[in-house]
Amino acid sequence: MAFSSLKERIPMKLTIARLIALTMTVLIFGGCVHAISRQNRELALQGLTPESILRDFDAYQGKLVLIGGEIIETRNLENETLIEVLQRPLSRNTDKPLKDKDADGRFFAWYPTFQDPYIFSQGREITVAGIVTGKRSSKIGDREYTYVVIENRETHLWPEQMDYYEPYPYWYPAYPYWYPHYRWWHYRHH
């Protein structure tokens, strides 16, 4: 009786429609998890490149920016660490650097403490929310290069991607199938 009265009060089509709408909402918004905190994302300037910051450095100095890319080198100095990063555009949904997009300059992520170069290793992807604090010159090969220095406020180091091919350990040519111990097995069991 209770079920039949409930069924009369709530039309079935309405319930299914709401369930589908709720499921779609959870799937759409649940998949958009950012690596950097909401507070830093809301305050940070986004979509900038090292080249655009250098062009108008005075306007960006002291501002919080959201930037990322691929680690080139981690340099531990006496009381600080500089992580050299090849900048790449960030995904709007996750803040992850997009490897398939062109790089637009390099920057240093500056840390006032030791950062392990094994963890912050070459090729790892990194996203940094930090303050534009200065410029620093260094060489790339024989060329002098000016880097933007970003003082770290929040960092997300992305998990390493394992791109490898592991061949199947056994060799099976086309018919007739060959197995190295076939004769032993064949004579023993026939």
BELHUDA-V401281 format. One record per residue. N is the residue number from 0. RES is the residue in three letters. OMEGA is omega in whole degrees, 0 to 359 (* if undefined). Layout:
n=N res=RES omega=OMEGA
n=N res=RES omega=OMEGA
This chain:
n=0 res=MET omega=182
n=1 res=ALA omega=181
n=2 res=PHE omega=181
n=3 res=SER omega=178
n=4 res=SER omega=176
n=5 res=LEU omega=180
n=6 res=LYS omega=179
n=7 res=GLU omega=183
n=8 res=ARG omega=182
n=9 res=ILE omega=177
n=10 res=PRO omega=184
n=11 res=MET omega=181
n=12 res=LYS omega=180
n=13 res=LEU omega=180
n=14 res=THR omega=180
n=15 res=ILE omega=179
n=16 res=ALA omega=178
n=17 res=ARG omega=178
n=18 res=LEU omega=178
n=19 res=ILE omega=179
n=20 res=ALA omega=179
n=21 res=LEU omega=179
n=22 res=THR omega=180
n=23 res=MET omega=179
n=24 res=THR omega=180
n=25 res=VAL omega=180
n=26 res=LEU omega=182
n=27 res=ILE omega=185
n=28 res=PHE omega=178
n=29 res=GLY omega=180
n=30 res=GLY omega=183
n=31 res=CYS omega=180
n=32 res=VAL omega=182
n=33 res=HIS omega=181
n=34 res=ALA omega=182
n=35 res=ILE omega=184
n=36 res=SER omega=181
n=37 res=ARG omega=181
n=38 res=GLN omega=180
n=39 res=ASN omega=179
n=40 res=ARG omega=182
n=41 res=GLU omega=182
n=42 res=LEU omega=188
n=43 res=ALA omega=169
n=44 res=LEU omega=184
n=45 res=GLN omega=177
n=46 res=GLY omega=179
n=47 res=LEU omega=175
n=48 res=THR omega=176
n=49 res=PRO omega=180
n=50 res=GLU omega=180
n=51 res=SER omega=177
n=52 res=ILE omega=180
n=53 res=LEU omega=180
n=54 res=ARG omega=181
n=55 res=ASP omega=189
n=56 res=PHE omega=183
n=57 res=ASP omega=180
n=58 res=ALA omega=184
n=59 res=TYR omega=182
n=60 res=GLN omega=181
n=61 res=GLY omega=181
n=62 res=LYS omega=175
n=63 res=LEU omega=180
n=64 res=VAL omega=175
n=65 res=LEU omega=187
n=66 res=ILE omega=181
n=67 res=GLY omega=180
n=68 res=GLY omega=184
n=69 res=GLU omega=181
n=70 res=ILE omega=175
n=71 res=ILE omega=183
n=72 res=GLU omega=174
n=73 res=THR omega=183
n=74 res=ARG omega=176
n=75 res=ASN omega=177
n=76 res=LEU omega=186
n=77 res=GLU omega=183
n=78 res=ASN omega=184
n=79 res=GLU omega=175
n=80 res=THR omega=174
n=81 res=LEU omega=177
n=82 res=ILE omega=179
n=83 res=GLU omega=186
n=84 res=VAL omega=171
n=85 res=LEU omega=187
n=86 res=GLN omega=172
n=87 res=ARG omega=176
n=88 res=PRO omega=181
n=89 res=LEU omega=175
n=90 res=SER omega=178
n=91 res=ARG omega=185
n=92 res=ASN omega=188
n=93 res=THR omega=186
n=94 res=ASP omega=180
n=95 res=LYS omega=176
n=96 res=PRO omega=181
n=97 res=LEU omega=184
n=98 res=LYS omega=183
n=99 res=ASP omega=178
n=100 res=LYS omega=181
n=101 res=ASP omega=176
n=102 res=ALA omega=179
n=103 res=ASP omega=176
n=104 res=GLY omega=180
n=105 res=ARG omega=175
n=106 res=PHE omega=174
n=107 res=PHE omega=168
n=108 res=ALA omega=186
n=109 res=TRP omega=179
n=110 res=TYR omega=180
n=111 res=PRO omega=181
n=112 res=THR omega=178
n=113 res=PHE omega=173
n=114 res=GLN omega=185
n=115 res=ASP omega=180
n=116 res=PRO omega=176
n=117 res=TYR omega=179
n=118 res=ILE omega=177
n=119 res=PHE omega=188
n=120 res=SER omega=180
n=121 res=GLN omega=178
n=122 res=GLY omega=178
n=123 res=ARG omega=177
n=124 res=GLU omega=185
n=125 res=ILE omega=173
n=126 res=THR omega=185
n=127 res=VAL omega=166
n=128 res=ALA omega=184
n=129 res=GLY omega=182
n=130 res=ILE omega=174
n=131 res=VAL omega=185
n=132 res=THR omega=182
n=133 res=GLY omega=177
n=134 res=LYS omega=177
n=135 res=ARG omega=179
n=136 res=SER omega=176
n=137 res=SER omega=181
n=138 res=LYS omega=168
n=139 res=ILE omega=188
n=140 res=GLY omega=178
n=141 res=ASP omega=185
n=142 res=ARG omega=175
n=143 res=GLU omega=183
n=144 res=TYR omega=178
n=145 res=THR omega=181
n=146 res=TYR omega=167
n=147 res=VAL omega=178
n=148 res=VAL omega=180
n=149 res=ILE omega=178
n=150 res=GLU omega=185
n=151 res=ASN omega=169
n=152 res=ARG omega=178
n=153 res=GLU omega=181
n=154 res=THR omega=170
n=155 res=HIS omega=177
n=156 res=LEU omega=186
n=157 res=TRP omega=179
n=158 res=PRO omega=179
n=159 res=GLU omega=177
n=160 res=GLN omega=179
n=161 res=MET omega=178
n=162 res=ASP omega=179
n=163 res=TYR omega=177
n=164 res=TYR omega=178
n=165 res=GLU omega=183
n=166 res=PRO omega=177
n=167 res=TYR omega=190
n=168 res=PRO omega=183
n=169 res=TYR omega=180
n=170 res=TRP omega=178
n=171 res=TYR omega=177
n=172 res=PRO omega=178
n=173 res=ALA omega=183
n=174 res=TYR omega=356
n=175 res=PRO omega=182
n=176 res=TYR omega=181
n=177 res=TRP omega=175
n=178 res=TYR omega=188
n=179 res=PRO omega=182
n=180 res=HIS omega=184
n=181 res=TYR omega=184
n=182 res=ARG omega=179
n=183 res=TRP omega=181
n=184 res=TRP omega=183
n=185 res=HIS omega=181
n=186 res=TYR omega=182
n=187 res=ARG omega=187
n=188 res=HIS omega=178
n=189 res=HIS omega=*
